[in-house]
Amino acid sequence: MRIGRIVAAVVATAALAGLGLSGAATATAATHGAPSSVTPSECKQGGGMADLADNVCKGGTHDGEAVD
């Protein structure tokens, strides 16, 4: 009887922990999906070059991001 309660508690704890981890992964994925924009200075600091004709950063860590 006691072993059954322990097993049930372990299973319930694992299930709740799994839900918490999957919720955190979903929140993280949602924040990475939105495109961002950078200033020409931020583009240059990231190793890229701001193409003001197309309003996009080319190269570096901000490659492909919109330039304000």
C-alpha positions, 0 to 999 in steps of 0.5 A: 500500500505504501509503495503504491502511494510512493509510485503515484507521487513520483509519477505525478511529480514527473508529469508536473515537471514535464508540463513545466518544461514543455511550457518553458520551451514553448515560451522560448520558441515564441520569442525567437519567432518575431523578426527584430529591427536594429539601428545602423550603429547596432548593425555595424557593431555586430560586424555587418553593414547597413544597406539603407537602400533596402533597409536591411543589415547585411552580414554580421550577427544581425544579418537580414534584420530590418534597419530603422 
